[in-house]
Amino acid sequence: MGRYLKLLALLAIPALLLANSGENKMAEQYLELTGRATDIGPRVFNFALLAILLYYLLADPIKNFLKGRTDSIASDLEEIEMKRQAAKDEKIKAELELKNAKAKAKEIVEDAKAEISLIKEKIKKQTEQELLALEKMTNEKMDIEKRKVLKNTTLSILDENISSSDIPLDANKIVEIVTKEVA
């Protein structure tokens, strides 16, 4: 309420001062002596009065606006700083994860190389075993074929050389005939 009284007093004082109807003889004499007719005094007073009036009316809203703006800028700066710190932490975390991923990738490559060598060795052993088995089967087939050929040859020789009249042959003669044909 005191503020409004001060404001009313500021508005009323100029009205009272300017209520004079212009019969100020001192001012007229001054103007005649100086040779100029200026009204600088009342203009300065009116400007000062206007400045004071504007100060009382606008000082608090401007202060509040500037304080609010300062606070909002400060909070924005704090928020930006927190975001910057969070981004910095995320960068450090990402770099650590990248380092771990590189180490894990290197470990996986080494494991894969070791596994490849184990698989190669296993395949080599299996191939050697299969080759040995094939060789053994081939040798067995060759033995069987040799026996068949020997049997067929023996039978054909016996069929050619033994007739029904030669049945009383003894074992020595049969061995002799087979030896001749085989050799």
Beta strands, then each sheet from edge to edge (+ up, - down):
end
